[in-house]
């Protein structure tokens, strides 16, 4: 897939305010079948979310180009994870509400521009958390194809969360972007701390 970072020079990375405890790795590896099924659902939803941006903001060419590429890459990742799911004799999961995602989305403001910025930043934060946990999974797995796969996935998530900052800075001034990002990162830290550790991406 085409490198998403080619759209623009890399922006500042999102620094999460809360680090997932190391115990999460043990839980996720021990219940890896549950984790990988959840991972597949996350990739599918991310691809759909990218296309939702395209549909909702048809007047923003830069966003459309970026989100189509993003959606294609997430769909490709979904296909890759599906292969692992099926290889392990598992089934994909049906849609379920995600407490973590819904808690973040509940903080998205009304108003066209405020809503647009907040959705971009929430997506970036979610991708940053995905990067952290995929990196932890890669560290925990034994050497082999699956470990290599998660190493590559974690790198892709880095590009994704940078991408959402790039897009935000394209449409809003830097001060506004980073002020709101900090507010949402504080929210995310409280949300993730409040949730029990489980074999899931979020």
N, C-alpha and C positions, 0 to 999 in steps of 0.2 A: 504494500500500500504506500501511497505517496506520503512523505514526511510532512505532518501538519505544520511543523515549525517553519517550513519554507514560506508560509503565508506572510510572516513578519519575523523580525529578529526576536529572540526569546525575551519575555518579560520577566519581572521579578517573580520568584516562586512564592507560592502560598505556604506560609509557615504556620502549621497547626499549633494551637495553644495547649493541646492535651495529647500526650503520647499513650498509645494503647499499651496496657501492661503486657509484659512478656508471657504471662499465663495464657493470654489469648492464643498464642501459637500452639500450645499444647492442646487446647480445646479444639482448635480448628483442624489440626493434623489428626487427632484422635477420631474426629467426626468428619473426615475429609469428604465423604460422599455427600453429606448435607451441605458442606461448604461449597463444593463445586457446582451443585445444583443451584444454590443461591447466586453464585458467581455468574452462571449462565443467564439467570433472570436479570441481573444487574446490567449485563452487556446489552441485552435485548431492549431494556427500558431506556438505556442511555442512547441507543440508536434512534429510538422513537422520539425521545426528547429533542435530539438534534433537529429532526424534521419538524417538530412542533414549532421551533424557533423560525424555521423557513416559512411555514404557513402563517404564523402570527405576525411576522415583520417582513412582508414582501417589498417594502420600500427601503430596505437596507442591504444593498448589494454586497458589501464587505462581509456582513454577517451571513448572508446566504451562501456565499462561496465557502466560508469557513465551516459552517454547520453541515453542509452537504458532505464535505470531506470528512468531518468528524463522524457523522452518521454512518458513512460507508465504512470507516475504520472500526467503529464499534460493532457494526453488523458483521464484519469480518472476524472480529474477536469472538462474537457470539457463536459464529459458525465453528471456530476453533474449539471453544469450550464445549459446544455440543458434541463434537467428536469424542472428547474425553468422557463426557457424561454417558454417551451411548456405549463407548468402549468398556466402561465399568458396569454395564448392564442396568443403568439407572434411567429414570424418566425425568423429563423436564417438569418444572413445577408450574402450576397455574398461578395467575396473578393474585398477589396478596398485598395488603396494605403494609407499608414499611414505616414503622413508628419514627425512625430516625429521619427519613426523608420528609415525612409529613410534618414533623416538628420544625424542621428548617423552613419548609414552605409556608408554614403558618406565620412566619415573621416577614414574609415578602409584602412590601407596602402596596397600597393602591395608587392609582395614577399611572398613566402610560409610561412615562420615563422612569419613575421610581421603581415600578414593577419590572421594567426591562433590566435595569441595573441590578436589582436584587436577584432576579432569576439567573442572570449571568454569574454573579458572584456565588450564589448558592451552588450552582452547577460546578464551579471551579473548586469550591470547598469539598464537595462530594468526591470529585476526582482526586483531590489531594489526599483525602482519607483512603480512597481506594489504592492509591500509590503506596501509602504507608503499609497497608495490610497485605497487599500483594508482595511487597518487599519482605515483610515478615514471613510470609508463607514460603517465599523462595529460599530464605535463610534456613527455615525449619526442615525443608524436604531433603531427602537423600539425593546425591548426585544422579542425574539421569534426565530423560526427556521432559518429565513434568517439572522438575526444578528449573530447567532451561526455559521452559514455557513461561513460568511465573516471573523469571528474571526479565524476560522480554516484555511481558504484560506490564510490569511495574514501571519500566522505562516509558512505555506508551502513555501511562497515566500521568507521568510527569509532564509530558508534552501537552496533554489535554488540559491540565489545570492551568498551565501557563497560557494556553490558548484563550481561555475564558478571561484572563486578565488582559491579554492583548486586545481582545474585542471590546472589553469595557473601556479601555483607554482610547480606543478609536472613537468612541461616542461620548465619553465623559472626561472631564479634566482629572488629572492625577490626584489632586487633593480630595475630591469627592469620592473617587474610586477607593482609595486606601482608607479613608475614614469609615466608609460604610463596610468595607471588607473587615476591618478590625472589629466593628460591632457584631457582625455576623459570625466571625471566628469565636468571639466570646460566647455567643449563643450555642454554636456547635460544640464547644468544649463542655458546656454544661449538659447539653443533650447526651453526648456520647458517654460522659461520666455516669449519667443516671441510668444507663441501660446495662443490663447484665451481659457479661461476656458470653458470646455464643458463636457457633461455627458459621459465621456469615460475614459478608464484606463490610456491612455496617451494623 
